Amino acid sequence: MLEKPAPFVKPDMIFSVSDASALLKTVVETAFPTIRIRGELSGITRATSGHIYMSVKDAGAVINVIIWRSTPVPFKLEEGMEVIVTGKFTTYPARSNYQLIVNDIEMAGVGAILKMLEERKRKLAAEGLFDESRKKPLPKLPQTIGVVTSPTGAAFQDIQNRLRERFPVHVLLYPATVQGETAAREVAAGIEYFNKMNNVDVIIVARGGGALEDLLPFSEEIVVRAAAASHIPLISGVGHEPDWMLIDFAADVRAPTPTGAAEMVVPTKLSLIQDLDNLSHRLDTVFATRLVGIKQKIENISIKSPKQVVMEWGQRIDDVARTMDLIISNKMKMARQKIDVVATFPNILANKMNMLNQAIIHLGTMLNSLSYKNVLARGYAIVRNKAGKIISSNTGVPASIEFKDGVIKL
């Protein structure tokens, strides 16, 4: 129960309006140099000057609140958000009202923060910013890694140390504050910078552990949207293993810690050597299998010698000659039979004999055309070596050339 102060203004005192207002202002500011108030935000307005005007209220009362633009606000203010504001009471004589000048603002408990984050998560998820189909694979061996974090924080040092231990690569730092009112804008600007310059293979957004309130910049919409819009693969390494920020859902890969992010982005030298050994072994196996197959194919190829080819053609000619002999014999037999039949018809016999003679001449011509002598008569020649074997390629040494009308010794 607050103690009621004793009055110090006498009933017979008369003040001007300005004096009375100044007196009231002094009393209020003296009585309430610092006060913490819990309530629900309402009527949030940011003036062109950068100052924020709003109210905190509960079921029974409303208090006007001012946050000067120089006062840091560590999270986005939203209607209905329950907060605890710390400041001092003062009056505004021009409107004859009182107000609270805030020098610090915080969410009213972890429960309120988690509720706010859950509502924001549902909203962003409904827009598809967390869809698995948007996720991009990490490069196997990145040449340059972009890191968005504080240059003075332990997170950046941990990342550099782990990269040097595993597989040294080139690192580009975009310095950004990771806590406070400007942190979200700076982190988002870092992601957008690397995407605009396109000068890195993968981006790590990192921050060490901390209280839930300290990690809130990584759940701001501006950061989540920048991570989701990145065309460069992005790893989120914020906080420790149990900490989940909304950027973790929008990133392509979520690492449990900044050090874990460095481990994910590059392999160890040992694992790389093992991968190369495995690849070499697989290549050796593939080549060996192919060589065996080629060898079998070569062994299955039968190459005929020129002599064998000539002999096969000679055999074919003999077959044709025997066939022709048989045909001629049959023709002659049939011709004799027909001669006997038409012996009494001299004119018919003469015609038939003429036809048969032409057929025989034609058959004889066919026989002659199949002889290799006729091939020589058409301008061809046979080249033989000293052993008398026919040479069919430019690898042999000629000893004689046979033409249609004789043989020339070389």
KOLVEX-83016 format. One record per residue (C-alpha): x, y, z; chain. Coordinates in Angstrom, 1 decimal. Layout:
<recs>
((X Y Z) 'A')
...
</recs>
This chain:
<recs>
((0.0 0.0 0.0) 'A')
((1.6 3.3 -1.2) 'A')
((1.8 6.0 1.5) 'A')
((0.0 9.2 0.7) 'A')
((2.3 12.2 0.8) 'A')
((1.4 15.2 3.0) 'A')
((0.1 18.2 1.0) 'A')
((2.6 21.2 0.9) 'A')
((0.5 23.7 -1.0) 'A')
((-1.5 26.0 1.2) 'A')
((-5.2 26.7 0.4) 'A')
((-4.6 30.5 0.2) 'A')
((-1.7 30.2 -2.4) 'A')
((-2.5 31.4 -5.9) 'A')
((-0.4 30.3 -8.9) 'A')
((-0.2 31.2 -12.5) 'A')
((-1.0 28.4 -14.9) 'A')
((2.6 28.1 -15.9) 'A')
((3.8 28.1 -12.3) 'A')
((1.2 25.4 -11.4) 'A')
((2.3 23.3 -14.4) 'A')
((5.9 23.7 -13.5) 'A')
((5.3 22.8 -9.9) 'A')
((3.3 19.7 -10.9) 'A')
((6.1 18.7 -13.3) 'A')
((8.6 18.9 -10.5) 'A')
((6.5 16.9 -8.1) 'A')
((5.9 14.1 -10.6) 'A')
((9.5 13.9 -11.8) 'A')
((10.8 14.0 -8.2) 'A')
((8.3 11.3 -7.0) 'A')
((8.9 9.0 -9.9) 'A')
((12.6 9.3 -11.0) 'A')
((12.5 5.6 -12.1) 'A')
((9.5 3.3 -12.5) 'A')
((8.9 -0.1 -14.2) 'A')
((5.5 -0.7 -15.6) 'A')
((4.0 -3.8 -17.2) 'A')
((1.3 -3.5 -19.8) 'A')
((0.1 -4.1 -23.3) 'A')
((1.3 -1.9 -26.2) 'A')
((-1.3 0.2 -28.1) 'A')
((-1.3 3.0 -30.7) 'A')
((2.3 2.6 -31.8) 'A')
((3.4 5.6 -34.0) 'A')
((6.9 6.5 -35.2) 'A')
((7.2 10.2 -36.0) 'A')
((9.3 11.6 -38.8) 'A')
((11.7 12.7 -36.1) 'A')
((12.4 9.1 -35.2) 'A')
((10.6 9.3 -31.8) 'A')
((8.1 6.6 -31.0) 'A')
((4.7 7.5 -29.4) 'A')
((2.4 4.8 -27.9) 'A')
((0.6 3.7 -24.8) 'A')
((0.8 0.9 -22.3) 'A')
((-2.5 -0.2 -20.9) 'A')
((-4.2 -2.9 -18.9) 'A')
((-7.9 -3.4 -18.1) 'A')
((-8.2 -0.4 -15.9) 'A')
((-5.9 2.4 -17.2) 'A')
((-3.8 3.8 -20.1) 'A')
((-0.4 5.6 -19.8) 'A')
((1.1 7.6 -22.6) 'A')
((4.7 6.5 -23.4) 'A')
((7.5 8.1 -25.4) 'A')
((10.7 6.4 -26.6) 'A')
((13.2 8.9 -27.9) 'A')
((15.0 7.9 -31.1) 'A')
((18.3 7.7 -29.3) 'A')
((16.9 4.9 -27.0) 'A')
((17.7 1.4 -28.4) 'A')
((14.7 -0.9 -29.0) 'A')
((16.0 -4.5 -29.2) 'A')
((12.9 -5.9 -31.0) 'A')
((10.0 -4.9 -33.2) 'A')
((7.2 -3.3 -31.4) 'A')
((3.8 -4.7 -32.2) 'A')
((0.2 -4.0 -31.2) 'A')
((-0.9 -6.0 -28.2) 'A')
((2.6 -7.1 -27.2) 'A')
((3.0 -7.4 -23.5) 'A')
((6.1 -5.5 -22.3) 'A')
((7.9 -4.1 -19.3) 'A')
((8.9 -0.5 -19.7) 'A')
((11.4 1.3 -17.5) 'A')
((11.6 5.1 -17.3) 'A')
((10.5 8.2 -15.5) 'A')
((7.2 10.1 -15.3) 'A')
((6.9 13.6 -16.5) 'A')
((4.2 16.0 -17.5) 'A')
((3.5 17.8 -20.8) 'A')
((2.1 21.2 -19.7) 'A')
((0.9 22.1 -23.2) 'A')
((-1.7 19.4 -23.1) 'A')
((-2.0 19.1 -19.4) 'A')
((-1.3 15.4 -19.3) 'A')
((1.4 13.1 -17.9) 'A')
((3.5 10.6 -19.7) 'A')
((6.3 8.1 -19.3) 'A')
((9.7 8.7 -20.9) 'A')
((11.1 5.2 -21.5) 'A')
((14.8 4.4 -21.4) 'A')
((14.5 0.6 -21.6) 'A')
((11.9 -1.8 -22.9) 'A')
((11.7 -5.6 -22.7) 'A')
((9.2 -8.3 -23.4) 'A')
((7.2 -9.4 -20.4) 'A')
((8.7 -12.9 -19.9) 'A')
((9.9 -15.7 -22.1) 'A')
((6.3 -16.9 -22.6) 'A')
((5.4 -13.7 -24.3) 'A')
((8.4 -13.8 -26.6) 'A')
((7.8 -17.4 -27.5) 'A')
((4.1 -16.6 -28.3) 'A')
((5.2 -13.7 -30.5) 'A')
((7.8 -15.9 -32.3) 'A')
((5.2 -18.7 -32.9) 'A')
((2.7 -16.3 -34.4) 'A')
((5.4 -14.8 -36.7) 'A')
((6.6 -18.3 -37.6) 'A')
((3.1 -19.3 -38.7) 'A')
((2.8 -16.2 -40.8) 'A')
((6.1 -16.6 -42.6) 'A')
((5.6 -20.3 -43.1) 'A')
((2.3 -19.6 -44.7) 'A')
((4.2 -17.5 -47.3) 'A')
((6.4 -20.5 -48.1) 'A')
((9.6 -19.1 -46.8) 'A')
((10.4 -22.3 -44.9) 'A')
((9.6 -24.8 -47.6) 'A')
((12.1 -27.6 -48.2) 'A')
((11.8 -27.1 -51.9) 'A')
((13.6 -23.7 -51.5) 'A')
((16.6 -25.3 -49.8) 'A')
((19.9 -25.3 -51.8) 'A')
((22.7 -27.8 -51.3) 'A')
((26.0 -26.7 -49.9) 'A')
((29.0 -26.6 -52.2) 'A')
((31.4 -29.5 -51.9) 'A')
((34.6 -27.5 -51.7) 'A')
((33.9 -23.7 -51.4) 'A')
((36.7 -21.4 -52.3) 'A')
((35.4 -18.3 -50.5) 'A')
((33.1 -18.2 -47.5) 'A')
((31.1 -15.1 -46.4) 'A')
((30.5 -14.6 -42.7) 'A')
((28.0 -12.1 -41.3) 'A')
((28.7 -11.6 -37.6) 'A')
((30.4 -9.2 -35.1) 'A')
((34.1 -8.9 -35.9) 'A')
((34.8 -8.7 -32.1) 'A')
((32.7 -11.6 -31.1) 'A')
((33.9 -15.1 -30.2) 'A')
((31.8 -16.6 -33.0) 'A')
((34.0 -15.2 -35.7) 'A')
((37.1 -16.4 -34.0) 'A')
((35.7 -19.9 -33.5) 'A')
((34.8 -20.1 -37.2) 'A')
((38.2 -19.0 -38.4) 'A')
((40.0 -21.4 -36.0) 'A')
((37.9 -24.4 -37.1) 'A')
((38.3 -23.5 -40.8) 'A')
((42.1 -23.4 -40.4) 'A')
((42.1 -26.8 -38.6) 'A')
((40.0 -28.5 -41.3) 'A')
((40.6 -27.0 -44.7) 'A')
((41.8 -23.4 -45.0) 'A')
((39.7 -21.3 -47.4) 'A')
((39.4 -17.6 -48.0) 'A')
((37.0 -15.9 -45.6) 'A')
((35.2 -12.5 -46.2) 'A')
((33.6 -10.8 -43.1) 'A')
((30.6 -8.5 -43.3) 'A')
((30.7 -6.8 -39.8) 'A')
((27.3 -6.6 -38.2) 'A')
((26.1 -6.0 -34.6) 'A')
((24.3 -9.1 -33.4) 'A')
((22.4 -7.6 -30.5) 'A')
((20.4 -4.5 -30.1) 'A')
((18.1 -2.3 -32.2) 'A')
((20.2 -2.1 -35.4) 'A')
((21.3 -5.8 -35.4) 'A')
((18.5 -7.1 -37.6) 'A')
((19.0 -4.5 -40.2) 'A')
((22.7 -5.0 -40.3) 'A')
((22.5 -8.8 -40.5) 'A')
((20.0 -8.5 -43.4) 'A')
((22.2 -6.0 -45.1) 'A')
((25.2 -8.4 -44.9) 'A')
((23.2 -11.2 -46.5) 'A')
((22.0 -8.9 -49.3) 'A')
((25.6 -7.6 -49.8) 'A')
((27.1 -11.0 -50.5) 'A')
((24.2 -11.8 -52.9) 'A')
((24.6 -8.5 -54.7) 'A')
((28.4 -8.9 -55.1) 'A')
((28.2 -12.7 -55.7) 'A')
((31.7 -13.0 -54.4) 'A')
((31.3 -16.0 -52.1) 'A')
((30.3 -19.6 -52.5) 'A')
((28.4 -19.9 -49.2) 'A')
((27.2 -17.6 -46.4) 'A')
((27.4 -18.2 -42.7) 'A')
((25.3 -16.1 -40.4) 'A')
((26.6 -16.6 -36.9) 'A')
((26.3 -15.4 -33.3) 'A')
((27.3 -17.0 -30.0) 'A')
((24.9 -18.1 -27.3) 'A')
((22.8 -15.7 -25.2) 'A')
((19.5 -15.1 -23.6) 'A')
((16.4 -15.5 -25.8) 'A')
((15.9 -11.7 -25.8) 'A')
((19.5 -11.2 -27.1) 'A')
((18.9 -13.6 -30.0) 'A')
((15.6 -11.9 -31.1) 'A')
((17.2 -10.0 -34.0) 'A')
((17.7 -13.3 -35.8) 'A')
((13.9 -13.8 -35.7) 'A')
((13.0 -10.5 -37.2) 'A')
((11.2 -10.6 -40.5) 'A')
((13.8 -8.5 -42.3) 'A')
((16.5 -11.2 -41.5) 'A')
((14.2 -14.2 -42.3) 'A')
((13.2 -12.7 -45.6) 'A')
((16.8 -11.9 -46.5) 'A')
((17.9 -15.5 -45.7) 'A')
((15.0 -17.0 -47.7) 'A')
((15.7 -14.7 -50.7) 'A')
((19.5 -15.6 -50.8) 'A')
((20.5 -17.3 -54.1) 'A')
((23.8 -18.2 -52.4) 'A')
((23.6 -21.3 -50.0) 'A')
((23.2 -20.0 -46.4) 'A')
((24.0 -21.6 -43.1) 'A')
((22.5 -20.4 -39.8) 'A')
((24.9 -20.8 -36.9) 'A')
((23.1 -18.8 -34.1) 'A')
((23.3 -19.6 -30.4) 'A')
((23.8 -23.0 -29.0) 'A')
((22.2 -26.4 -29.8) 'A')
((18.8 -25.8 -28.0) 'A')
((18.4 -22.3 -29.5) 'A')
((16.1 -22.1 -32.5) 'A')
((15.6 -18.7 -34.2) 'A')
((13.3 -18.1 -37.2) 'A')
((16.4 -17.7 -39.5) 'A')
((17.1 -21.4 -38.8) 'A')
((13.9 -22.3 -40.7) 'A')
((14.7 -20.0 -43.7) 'A')
((18.4 -21.0 -44.0) 'A')
((19.4 -23.8 -46.3) 'A')
((21.1 -25.5 -43.4) 'A')
((20.9 -25.0 -39.7) 'A')
((24.1 -25.5 -37.6) 'A')
((23.9 -26.0 -33.8) 'A')
((26.7 -23.5 -33.2) 'A')
((29.0 -21.2 -35.2) 'A')
((31.7 -23.8 -34.9) 'A')
((29.3 -26.4 -36.2) 'A')
((28.6 -24.2 -39.2) 'A')
((32.3 -24.1 -40.0) 'A')
((32.5 -27.9 -39.8) 'A')
((29.5 -28.3 -42.2) 'A')
((30.8 -26.0 -44.9) 'A')
((34.3 -27.6 -45.4) 'A')
((35.6 -31.1 -45.1) 'A')
((38.5 -32.2 -43.1) 'A')
((41.8 -32.9 -44.9) 'A')
((41.6 -36.5 -43.8) 'A')
((38.1 -37.0 -45.2) 'A')
((39.0 -35.4 -48.4) 'A')
((42.0 -37.7 -48.8) 'A')
((39.8 -40.7 -48.1) 'A')
((37.3 -39.5 -50.7) 'A')
((40.1 -39.1 -53.3) 'A')
((41.4 -42.6 -52.4) 'A')
((37.9 -44.1 -52.8) 'A')
((37.4 -42.3 -56.1) 'A')
((40.8 -43.5 -57.4) 'A')
((39.9 -47.1 -56.4) 'A')
((36.5 -46.9 -58.2) 'A')
((38.3 -45.5 -61.3) 'A')
((40.9 -48.3 -61.3) 'A')
((38.1 -50.9 -61.0) 'A')
((36.1 -49.3 -63.9) 'A')
((39.2 -49.1 -66.1) 'A')
((40.3 -52.6 -65.3) 'A')
((36.8 -54.0 -66.2) 'A')
((36.7 -52.1 -69.4) 'A')
((40.2 -53.3 -70.4) 'A')
((39.2 -56.9 -69.8) 'A')
((36.1 -56.4 -72.0) 'A')
((38.1 -54.8 -74.8) 'A')
((40.7 -57.6 -74.6) 'A')
((37.9 -60.2 -75.0) 'A')
((36.5 -58.4 -78.0) 'A')
((39.9 -58.2 -79.6) 'A')
((40.4 -61.9 -79.0) 'A')
((37.1 -62.7 -80.6) 'A')
((37.9 -60.9 -83.8) 'A')
((39.1 -63.3 -86.5) 'A')
((41.3 -61.7 -89.2) 'A')
((41.6 -63.7 -92.5) 'A')
((44.8 -63.8 -94.4) 'A')
((44.8 -62.7 -98.1) 'A')
((45.7 -66.3 -99.1) 'A')
((42.6 -67.6 -97.3) 'A')
((40.5 -65.0 -99.0) 'A')
((41.8 -66.0 -102.4) 'A')
((41.2 -69.6 -101.7) 'A')
((37.7 -69.0 -100.5) 'A')
((37.0 -67.1 -103.7) 'A')
((38.5 -69.9 -105.7) 'A')
((36.3 -72.4 -103.9) 'A')
((33.3 -70.2 -104.8) 'A')
((34.3 -70.1 -108.4) 'A')
((34.7 -73.9 -108.4) 'A')
((31.2 -74.2 -106.9) 'A')
((29.8 -71.9 -109.6) 'A')
((31.6 -73.9 -112.4) 'A')
((30.2 -77.2 -111.1) 'A')
((26.8 -75.6 -110.9) 'A')
((27.2 -74.3 -114.5) 'A')
((28.4 -77.7 -115.7) 'A')
((25.3 -79.3 -114.2) 'A')
((23.1 -76.7 -115.7) 'A')
((24.7 -77.1 -119.1) 'A')
((24.4 -80.8 -119.0) 'A')
((20.8 -80.6 -118.1) 'A')
((20.3 -78.0 -120.9) 'A')
((22.1 -80.2 -123.4) 'A')
((20.0 -83.2 -122.4) 'A')
((16.8 -81.2 -122.7) 'A')
((18.0 -79.8 -126.0) 'A')
((18.7 -83.3 -127.4) 'A')
((15.3 -84.4 -126.3) 'A')
((13.7 -81.5 -128.1) 'A')
((15.9 -82.2 -131.2) 'A')
((14.6 -85.7 -131.3) 'A')
((11.0 -84.4 -130.9) 'A')
((11.3 -81.9 -133.7) 'A')
((13.7 -83.8 -136.0) 'A')
((11.0 -83.9 -138.6) 'A')
((10.7 -80.1 -138.5) 'A')
((13.9 -78.8 -140.0) 'A')
((13.0 -75.1 -139.7) 'A')
((12.0 -75.4 -136.1) 'A')
((15.0 -77.5 -135.4) 'A')
((17.3 -74.9 -137.0) 'A')
((15.8 -72.1 -134.9) 'A')
((16.0 -74.1 -131.7) 'A')
((19.6 -75.0 -132.5) 'A')
((20.4 -71.4 -133.0) 'A')
((18.9 -70.5 -129.7) 'A')
((20.7 -73.3 -128.0) 'A')
((24.0 -72.2 -129.5) 'A')
((23.5 -68.7 -128.3) 'A')
((22.7 -70.0 -124.8) 'A')
((25.8 -72.1 -124.8) 'A')
((27.9 -69.2 -126.0) 'A')
((26.4 -67.0 -123.2) 'A')
((27.1 -69.7 -120.7) 'A')
((30.7 -70.0 -121.9) 'A')
((31.0 -66.2 -121.7) 'A')
((29.8 -66.3 -118.1) 'A')
((32.4 -69.0 -117.3) 'A')
((35.2 -67.0 -118.9) 'A')
((34.1 -63.8 -117.0) 'A')
((34.4 -65.7 -113.7) 'A')
((38.1 -66.6 -114.5) 'A')
((40.7 -64.3 -112.8) 'A')
((42.3 -64.0 -116.3) 'A')
((39.4 -61.9 -117.4) 'A')
((40.0 -59.7 -114.3) 'A')
((43.6 -59.2 -115.5) 'A')
((42.3 -58.4 -119.0) 'A')
((40.3 -55.5 -117.5) 'A')
((43.6 -53.8 -116.4) 'A')
((44.2 -55.4 -113.1) 'A')
((47.4 -57.1 -112.0) 'A')
((48.5 -59.6 -109.3) 'A')
((51.5 -58.7 -107.1) 'A')
((53.4 -61.5 -105.5) 'A')
((56.3 -61.7 -103.1) 'A')
((59.4 -63.9 -103.5) 'A')
((57.5 -66.9 -102.0) 'A')
((54.9 -66.5 -104.8) 'A')
((52.2 -65.4 -102.3) 'A')
((49.8 -62.6 -103.3) 'A')
((50.5 -59.2 -101.6) 'A')
((47.2 -57.4 -100.7) 'A')
((48.6 -54.4 -98.6) 'A')
((51.5 -52.0 -98.7) 'A')
((53.4 -53.9 -96.0) 'A')
((54.8 -56.6 -98.4) 'A')
((57.8 -56.4 -100.7) 'A')
((56.7 -57.2 -104.3) 'A')
((58.8 -59.7 -106.3) 'A')
((56.6 -60.1 -109.5) 'A')
((53.7 -58.6 -111.2) 'A')
((51.3 -60.7 -113.4) 'A')
((49.4 -59.0 -116.2) 'A')
((47.0 -60.5 -118.7) 'A')
((49.8 -61.1 -121.2) 'A')
((52.6 -62.2 -119.0) 'A')
((54.6 -61.8 -115.8) 'A')
((57.3 -59.2 -114.9) 'A')
((60.0 -60.1 -112.4) 'A')
((61.1 -57.3 -110.1) 'A')
</recs>
